[in-house]
């Protein structure tokens, strides 16, 4: 026989996050789209602020604050210079360098998610 508390907690499913990955060509409106979603989620009652990751090492600014920003760990211009690459090669190499640290990013995201529960 189970207690009422055990029964109620076993019936509660852990809410899974909604994940949106926005990709596209330069100037397609990715940043504007993410900014609009961010604004909408902050305006809801109660607010439901999203957890944002910026994975564009070449963007000069974003209209939203990212919780994790690739630019904090990889310097796109330095990568271009160090590896003698053009803009596209610099972006790809910066992303590859960032992926070597992605296990740390996932740990950080999981820790933050647990703190917000």
N, C-alpha and C positions, 0 to 999 in steps of 0.2 A: 504494500500500500504506500502511495506517495503522499507527501504533505501538500497542502495548497500552494505553498511557496515553490516547491519543486515543480509542481505541475505548471504553474504560471510561467516560470522561467524556461521550462523546456518547450513551451509553446511559442516563446518569443524568438523570432528569427533575427539574426544579425543583419542589419540593413547594409546592403552592398552599395558602394559608391557608384555614381554615374561618371563615366570617363568619356571625354570628348577630345579627340586628337584632331587638330586643325592643321592641314598641310595645303600647300599650293604655291604657285609661282609668285615671284616678287610683285607686289602691287595688286594682288588678287583680293585683298581685303581681310586677310587672316587676323591681323591685329585689331582691326575695327570690329570684326565678328566676336572675338574673345572679349574685347572691352564691353561690348553690348551685353553679352551673357553675364559678365562680371557685374555690371551695373544692375541688371535685372535681379540677380541673386542677392545682391546687397539691399535692394529695395523691397524684397518680399517681407511679409510679416508672418512669423518671425524671420529675421534675416538668415540667409543660408549662404554665407560667403564661400566661394569655391577655393580650392587649393590649386594654384597656377604654377606651371613650369614653363619657362621660356627656353626653348631648345634652338633658337636662332642666334648663332654666335656673331653674325654680321649686322644685326639690327642695331641702329644707333640709339633708339629709345622706344619704349612701349607705352601705350596709353593706360596701362594698368601696372600694379605692383605684383611682380612674380614672387612666389614663395621660394622657388629655386630658379636660379638664372644661370645658364651655361656661361655667360660672360663673367661670372664671379670666379670661375675656375679655369677657363680657357681664353687666352687673348688671341682673337682671330687675326689681328694684324701681325702679331709676333709669329704666329704659326705660318702665315704667308711668307714672311721674310725668312724665317729659320729654314723652311723646307723649299724655298724658292718656288712658290706656287702662285697662281692667279686666284681670283675671287672664288670661283667654284671649287677648285682644289683645296683652297684654304678652309672653306665651309665644311667640306667632307672630312678633311683631316682633323679639324677642330671637333667635329662630332665623333670621329673615331677615338680621339684622345679622351673625350668626355665619357664615352662608353666604358673605358677602362676603370672609371670611378663610379659606374652606375650602381654597383652593389652598395656603395656608401649612400647614394641618393635614395635607393629603395629603403635602406635602414632608416634614414632620416624621415622619409614620408611615413613609414609605418609607425615610427615613434610619435610623430606629430598626430597621426590619426588616432592613436591610442590616447593621447592627451586630450583630444577633443571629444571623446566618447563620454 
